[in-house]
């Protein structure tokens, strides 16, 4: 308990899935959490859930592709809690198309959320964190940011870009350059069972004429551990990188994938 006590965290895409698990765990461990998401209906439920567990959180409806929206989220965080210590750039989308079937509009829509959203969040978080002596930025990439995958080219491109953008940001914020005392790291989840992954599996069910059980087993068999991960598996990685336990970690890639990329 209290691994991030007294810290203030923003978590994007926090209404469900990975982001919700991250927000709930950070609050449980003592952080004051600003949860953001474009889904206002689900997002508004999060603070009450956190409060029942003894934590503290607020929700802000937020489109991560909107620059003014980022300014407002940072301003609200500072006015509510006086500082920003942690940013988790978690919000993301995935489209399942071959390159030939992917429109330019859809390509850009994925990169807008997955890459430009991370850029904007990092940009404005740095501005807030450097004023209060530092912080930790955690960018959620993917195993698709480390290895290629078919039928998800826009997602792979965006997550690979997040991986290297993270390293560049870490260098800029380090003692080697601007000396902001801000650490920047990426997390690379594997097959974590969320609504996003469920959607991919259902696509395969239709495409290949499989049952849900057969399609799930295909993904499970790709990992060394033989099963899907859970959102909490990623949340604990976020907690480590957000806390002072990782004070000597920056520009790093934390892979949480059940061994998928070790093959």
GULO-67120 format. One record per residue (C-alpha): residue in one letter; z, y negated, x negated. Coordinates in steps of 0.25 Angstrom, whole numbers, plus 2048, in hexadecimal, padded with zeros to 3 digits. Each point is the difference from the previous one (the first is absolute). Example, Ala and Ser with C-alpha at 12.3 -4.5 7.8 and 13.67 -1.06 7.14 Angstrom:
<rec r="a" c3="81F" c2="812" c1="7CF"/>
<rec r="s" c3="7FE" c2="7F2" c1="7FA"/>
This chain:
<rec r="x" c3="800" c2="800" c1="800"/>
<rec r="x" c3="7FE" c2="7F1" c1="7FC"/>
<rec r="x" c3="7F5" c2="803" c1="7F6"/>
<rec r="x" c3="7FA" c2="7F3" c1="804"/>
<rec r="x" c3="80C" c2="7F9" c1="806"/>
<rec r="x" c3="7FE" c2="7F0" c1="801"/>
<rec r="x" c3="7F1" c2="801" c1="7FE"/>
<rec r="x" c3="7F6" c2="7FA" c1="809"/>
<rec r="x" c3="7F3" c2="809" c1="803"/>
<rec r="x" c3="7F3" c2="7FE" c1="807"/>
<rec r="x" c3="7F9" c2="80D" c1="805"/>
<rec r="x" c3="7F2" c2="7FE" c1="806"/>
<rec r="x" c3="7FB" c2="80B" c1="809"/>
<rec r="x" c3="80E" c2="803" c1="804"/>
<rec r="x" c3="7FE" c2="803" c1="80F"/>
<rec r="x" c3="7FE" c2="80F" c1="7FD"/>
<rec r="x" c3="7FD" c2="80B" c1="7F6"/>
<rec r="x" c3="803" c2="7FD" c1="7F1"/>
<rec r="x" c3="803" c2="7F2" c1="803"/>
<rec r="x" c3="80A" c2="802" c1="80A"/>
<rec r="x" c3="807" c2="80B" c1="7F7"/>
<rec r="x" c3="800" c2="7F6" c1="7F5"/>
<rec r="x" c3="806" c2="7F5" c1="808"/>
<rec r="x" c3="80B" c2="809" c1="806"/>
<rec r="x" c3="804" c2="805" c1="7F3"/>
<rec r="x" c3="801" c2="7F3" c1="7F9"/>
<rec r="x" c3="808" c2="7FA" c1="80B"/>
<rec r="x" c3="809" c2="80D" c1="7FF"/>
<rec r="x" c3="802" c2="7FD" c1="7F1"/>
<rec r="x" c3="805" c2="7F2" c1="802"/>
<rec r="x" c3="7F3" c2="7F7" c1="800"/>
<rec r="x" c3="7FD" c2="7F6" c1="80B"/>
<rec r="x" c3="7F2" c2="804" c1="805"/>
<rec r="x" c3="7F5" c2="7F7" c1="805"/>
<rec r="x" c3="7F7" c2="80B" c1="807"/>
<rec r="x" c3="7F2" c2="7FB" c1="803"/>
<rec r="x" c3="7F4" c2="807" c1="807"/>
<rec r="x" c3="7F4" c2="7FC" c1="809"/>
<rec r="x" c3="806" c2="80A" c1="80B"/>
<rec r="x" c3="80B" c2="7F7" c1="807"/>
<rec r="x" c3="804" c2="80A" c1="80A"/>
<rec r="x" c3="804" c2="80A" c1="7F6"/>
<rec r="x" c3="805" c2="7F6" c1="7F6"/>
<rec r="x" c3="80A" c2="7FA" c1="809"/>
<rec r="x" c3="807" c2="80D" c1="801"/>
<rec r="x" c3="803" c2="801" c1="7F2"/>
<rec r="x" c3="80B" c2="7F6" c1="7FE"/>
<rec r="x" c3="808" c2="806" c1="80B"/>
<rec r="x" c3="7FF" c2="80E" c1="7FA"/>
<rec r="x" c3="804" c2="7FA" c1="7F3"/>
<rec r="x" c3="80C" c2="7F9" c1="806"/>
<rec r="x" c3="805" c2="80D" c1="806"/>
<rec r="x" c3="801" c2="806" c1="7F2"/>
<rec r="x" c3="808" c2="7F4" c1="7FC"/>
<rec r="x" c3="7F5" c2="7F9" c1="7F9"/>
<rec r="x" c3="7F9" c2="7F2" c1="801"/>
<rec r="x" c3="7F1" c2="7FD" c1="803"/>
<rec r="x" c3="7F7" c2="7F7" c1="807"/>
<rec r="x" c3="7F2" c2="802" c1="805"/>
<rec r="x" c3="7F4" c2="7F6" c1="7FE"/>
<rec r="x" c3="7F2" c2="803" c1="806"/>
<rec r="x" c3="7F7" c2="7FF" c1="7F4"/>
<rec r="x" c3="7F1" c2="803" c1="7FD"/>
<rec r="x" c3="800" c2="802" c1="7F1"/>
<rec r="x" c3="7F2" c2="7FB" c1="7FF"/>
<rec r="x" c3="804" c2="7F2" c1="804"/>
<rec r="x" c3="804" c2="7F7" c1="7F5"/>
<rec r="x" c3="807" c2="7F6" c1="809"/>
<rec r="x" c3="808" c2="80C" c1="806"/>
<rec r="x" c3="805" c2="803" c1="7F2"/>
<rec r="x" c3="805" c2="7F2" c1="7FE"/>
<rec r="x" c3="807" c2="801" c1="80D"/>
<rec r="x" c3="806" c2="80D" c1="7FD"/>
<rec r="x" c3="805" c2="7FB" c1="7F3"/>
<rec r="x" c3="806" c2="7F3" c1="806"/>
<rec r="x" c3="807" c2="808" c1="80B"/>
<rec r="x" c3="806" c2="809" c1="7F6"/>
<rec r="x" c3="805" c2="7F5" c1="7F7"/>
<rec r="x" c3="805" c2="7F8" c1="80C"/>
<rec r="x" c3="807" c2="80C" c1="806"/>
<rec r="x" c3="806" c2="807" c1="7F3"/>
<rec r="x" c3="7FE" c2="7F5" c1="7F5"/>
<rec r="x" c3="7F8" c2="809" c1="7F6"/>
<rec r="x" c3="7F7" c2="80B" c1="7FE"/>
<rec r="x" c3="803" c2="80C" c1="7F7"/>
<rec r="x" c3="7F7" c2="80B" c1="804"/>
<rec r="x" c3="7F2" c2="801" c1="806"/>
<rec r="x" c3="7F9" c2="80D" c1="805"/>
<rec r="x" c3="7F2" c2="7FE" c1="802"/>
<rec r="x" c3="7FE" c2="80C" c1="809"/>
<rec r="x" c3="7F7" c2="7FD" c1="80B"/>
<rec r="x" c3="7F3" c2="807" c1="800"/>
<rec r="x" c3="7F4" c2="806" c1="808"/>
<rec r="x" c3="7F7" c2="80C" c1="7FE"/>
<rec r="x" c3="7F2" c2="803" c1="805"/>
<rec r="x" c3="7FA" c2="80D" c1="7FF"/>
<rec r="x" c3="7F0" c2="7FF" c1="7FE"/>
<rec r="x" c3="7F6" c2="804" c1="7F6"/>
<rec r="x" c3="7FA" c2="7F5" c1="7F7"/>
<rec r="x" c3="7F3" c2="801" c1="808"/>
<rec r="x" c3="807" c2="7FE" c1="80D"/>
<rec r="x" c3="80A" c2="7F5" c1="7FC"/>
<rec r="x" c3="7FC" c2="7F2" c1="804"/>
<rec r="x" c3="802" c2="7F4" c1="7F7"/>
<rec r="x" c3="809" c2="7FA" c1="80B"/>
<rec r="x" c3="809" c2="80D" c1="800"/>
<rec r="x" c3="800" c2="800" c1="7F1"/>
<rec r="x" c3="805" c2="7F2" c1="7FF"/>
<rec r="x" c3="80A" c2="802" c1="80B"/>
<rec r="x" c3="807" c2="80B" c1="7F8"/>
<rec r="x" c3="800" c2="7F8" c1="7F3"/>
<rec r="x" c3="805" c2="7F3" c1="808"/>
<rec r="x" c3="80D" c2="808" c1="804"/>
<rec r="x" c3="802" c2="809" c1="7F4"/>
<rec r="x" c3="7FC" c2="7F7" c1="7F5"/>
<rec r="x" c3="800" c2="7F2" c1="804"/>
<rec r="x" c3="80D" c2="802" c1="808"/>
<rec r="x" c3="806" c2="805" c1="7F3"/>
<rec r="x" c3="7FB" c2="7F4" c1="7F8"/>
<rec r="x" c3="805" c2="7F6" c1="80A"/>
<rec r="x" c3="80D" c2="806" c1="801"/>
<rec r="x" c3="802" c2="801" c1="7F1"/>
<rec r="x" c3="7FB" c2="7F2" c1="7FE"/>
<rec r="x" c3="80A" c2="7FA" c1="80A"/>
<rec r="x" c3="80C" c2="809" c1="7FC"/>
<rec r="x" c3="7FE" c2="7FC" c1="7F1"/>
<rec r="x" c3="802" c2="7F1" c1="805"/>
<rec r="x" c3="80D" c2="803" c1="807"/>
<rec r="x" c3="806" c2="80A" c1="7F6"/>
<rec r="x" c3="7FE" c2="7F8" c1="7F4"/>
<rec r="x" c3="808" c2="7F5" c1="806"/>
<rec r="x" c3="80C" c2="809" c1="801"/>
<rec r="x" c3="7FF" c2="807" c1="7F3"/>
<rec r="x" c3="7F7" c2="80C" c1="802"/>
<rec r="x" c3="7FE" c2="80C" c1="809"/>
<rec r="x" c3="7F8" c2="80D" c1="803"/>
<rec r="x" c3="7F3" c2="802" c1="806"/>
<rec r="x" c3="7FC" c2="80E" c1="805"/>
<rec r="x" c3="7F1" c2="802" c1="804"/>
<rec r="x" c3="7FD" c2="80C" c1="808"/>
<rec r="x" c3="7F3" c2="806" c1="7FA"/>
<rec r="x" c3="7FD" c2="80F" c1="802"/>
<rec r="x" c3="7FB" c2="80C" c1="7F9"/>
<rec r="x" c3="7F3" c2="7FB" c1="804"/>
<rec r="x" c3="802" c2="7F5" c1="7F6"/>
<rec r="x" c3="801" c2="80A" c1="7F5"/>
<rec r="x" c3="7F5" c2="80B" c1="804"/>
<rec r="x" c3="7F3" c2="7FF" c1="808"/>
<rec r="x" c3="800" c2="806" c1="80F"/>
<rec r="x" c3="7F4" c2="802" c1="809"/>
<rec r="x" c3="7FD" c2="7F8" c1="80D"/>
<rec r="x" c3="80B" c2="7F5" c1="7FD"/>
<rec r="x" c3="7F8" c2="7F7" c1="7F6"/>
<rec r="x" c3="806" c2="7F3" c1="805"/>
<rec r="x" c3="80E" c2="805" c1="7FF"/>
<rec r="x" c3="7FE" c2="806" c1="7F2"/>
<rec r="x" c3="7FA" c2="7F3" c1="7FB"/>
<rec r="x" c3="80B" c2="7F8" c1="806"/>
<rec r="x" c3="80C" c2="809" c1="7FB"/>
<rec r="x" c3="7F9" c2="801" c1="7F2"/>
<rec r="x" c3="800" c2="7F1" c1="7FF"/>
<rec r="x" c3="80E" c2="7FF" c1="805"/>
<rec r="x" c3="804" c2="809" c1="7F4"/>
<rec r="x" c3="7FA" c2="7F7" c1="7F5"/>
<rec r="x" c3="803" c2="7F3" c1="807"/>
<rec r="x" c3="80F" c2="804" c1="800"/>
<rec r="x" c3="7FF" c2="802" c1="7F1"/>
<rec r="x" c3="7F9" c2="7F2" c1="7FE"/>
<rec r="x" c3="80B" c2="7FA" c1="809"/>
<rec r="x" c3="80B" c2="807" c1="7F8"/>
<rec r="x" c3="7FA" c2="7FA" c1="7F3"/>
<rec r="x" c3="800" c2="7F2" c1="805"/>
<rec r="x" c3="80E" c2="801" c1="805"/>
<rec r="x" c3="806" c2="806" c1="7F3"/>
<rec r="x" c3="806" c2="7FA" c1="7F4"/>
<rec r="x" c3="7F3" c2="801" c1="7F9"/>
<rec r="x" c3="7FA" c2="7F6" c1="809"/>
<rec r="x" c3="807" c2="7F7" c1="80A"/>
<rec r="x" c3="80E" c2="806" c1="7FF"/>
<rec r="x" c3="803" c2="800" c1="80F"/>
<rec r="x" c3="809" c2="80D" c1="7FF"/>
<rec r="x" c3="7F8" c2="806" c1="80B"/>
<rec r="x" c3="7FC" c2="80E" c1="7FF"/>
<rec r="x" c3="7F4" c2="806" c1="807"/>
<rec r="x" c3="7FD" c2="80E" c1="802"/>
<rec r="x" c3="7F8" c2="809" c1="809"/>
<rec r="x" c3="803" c2="80D" c1="808"/>
<rec r="x" c3="7F6" c2="80B" c1="803"/>
<rec r="x" c3="803" c2="808" c1="80C"/>
<rec r="x" c3="7F9" c2="80D" c1="802"/>
<rec r="x" c3="7FF" c2="807" c1="80E"/>
<rec r="x" c3="80B" c2="7FA" c1="807"/>
<rec r="x" c3="800" c2="804" c1="80F"/>
<rec r="x" c3="7FF" c2="7F3" c1="807"/>
<rec r="x" c3="7F7" c2="7FB" c1="80B"/>
<rec r="x" c3="7F5" c2="7FC" c1="7F6"/>
<rec r="x" c3="800" c2="80E" c1="7FA"/>
<rec r="x" c3="800" c2="806" c1="80E"/>
<rec r="x" c3="7F4" c2="7F8" c1="803"/>
<rec r="x" c3="7F8" c2="806" c1="7F4"/>
<rec r="x" c3="804" c2="80E" c1="804"/>
<rec r="x" c3="7FB" c2="7FE" c1="80E"/>
<rec r="x" c3="7F3" c2="7FB" c1="7FB"/>
<rec r="x" c3="7FF" c2="80D" c1="7F8"/>
<rec r="x" c3="803" c2="808" c1="80C"/>
<rec r="x" c3="7F4" c2="7FA" c1="807"/>
<rec r="x" c3="7F7" c2="800" c1="7F4"/>
<rec r="x" c3="802" c2="80F" c1="7FC"/>
<rec r="x" c3="805" c2="806" c1="80D"/>
<rec r="x" c3="80E" c2="803" c1="7FB"/>
<rec r="x" c3="80D" c2="801" c1="807"/>
<rec r="x" c3="80B" c2="7F6" c1="7FD"/>
<rec r="x" c3="808" c2="80B" c1="7F9"/>
<rec r="x" c3="7F3" c2="804" c1="7F8"/>
<rec r="x" c3="7FD" c2="7F2" c1="7FC"/>
<rec r="x" c3="80F" c2="7FD" c1="7FC"/>
<rec r="x" c3="800" c2="80D" c1="7F7"/>
<rec r="x" c3="7F4" c2="7FB" c1="7F8"/>
<rec r="x" c3="807" c2="7F4" c1="7FC"/>
<rec r="x" c3="80D" c2="807" c1="7FE"/>
<rec r="x" c3="7F9" c2="80A" c1="7F7"/>
<rec r="x" c3="7FB" c2="7F5" c1="7F7"/>
<rec r="x" c3="80E" c2="7FC" c1="7FB"/>
<rec r="x" c3="808" c2="808" c1="7F6"/>
<rec r="x" c3="80C" c2="800" c1="80A"/>
<rec r="x" c3="7F8" c2="805" c1="80B"/>
<rec r="x" c3="804" c2="7F6" c1="80B"/>
<rec r="x" c3="7FF" c2="7F2" c1="804"/>
<rec r="x" c3="80A" c2="7F5" c1="7FB"/>
<rec r="x" c3="808" c2="7F8" c1="80A"/>
<rec r="x" c3="801" c2="7F1" c1="801"/>
<rec r="x" c3="80E" c2="800" c1="7FA"/>
<rec r="x" c3="7FA" c2="806" c1="7F3"/>
<rec r="x" c3="7F8" c2="7F3" c1="7FD"/>
<rec r="x" c3="80C" c2="7F7" c1="805"/>
<rec r="x" c3="809" c2="806" c1="7F5"/>
<rec r="x" c3="7F5" c2="7FC" c1="7F6"/>
<rec r="x" c3="800" c2="7F2" c1="806"/>
<rec r="x" c3="80F" c2="800" c1="7FF"/>
<rec r="x" c3="800" c2="803" c1="7F1"/>
<rec r="x" c3="7F6" c2="7F6" c1="7FC"/>
<rec r="x" c3="806" c2="7F5" c1="809"/>
<rec r="x" c3="80E" c2="803" c1="7FA"/>
<rec r="x" c3="806" c2="7FC" c1="7F2"/>
<rec r="x" c3="7FF" c2="80F" c1="7FD"/>
<rec r="x" c3="7F2" c2="7FD" c1="7FC"/>
<rec r="x" c3="802" c2="7F4" c1="7F8"/>
<rec r="x" c3="7F8" c2="805" c1="7F4"/>
<rec r="x" c3="7F4" c2="804" c1="809"/>
<rec r="x" c3="7F4" c2="7F7" c1="802"/>
<rec r="x" c3="7F1" c2="802" c1="801"/>
<rec r="x" c3="803" c2="80F" c1="803"/>
<rec r="x" c3="7FA" c2="80A" c1="809"/>
<rec r="x" c3="80A" c2="808" c1="808"/>
<rec r="x" c3="7F9" c2="80C" c1="806"/>
<rec r="x" c3="806" c2="808" c1="80B"/>
<rec r="x" c3="7F6" c2="80A" c1="805"/>
<rec r="x" c3="806" c2="80E" c1="7FF"/>
<rec r="x" c3="7F8" c2="803" c1="7F4"/>
<rec r="x" c3="7F2" c2="7FD" c1="805"/>
<rec r="x" c3="7FB" c2="7F8" c1="7F5"/>
<rec r="x" c3="806" c2="809" c1="7F5"/>
<rec r="x" c3="7F5" c2="80A" c1="802"/>
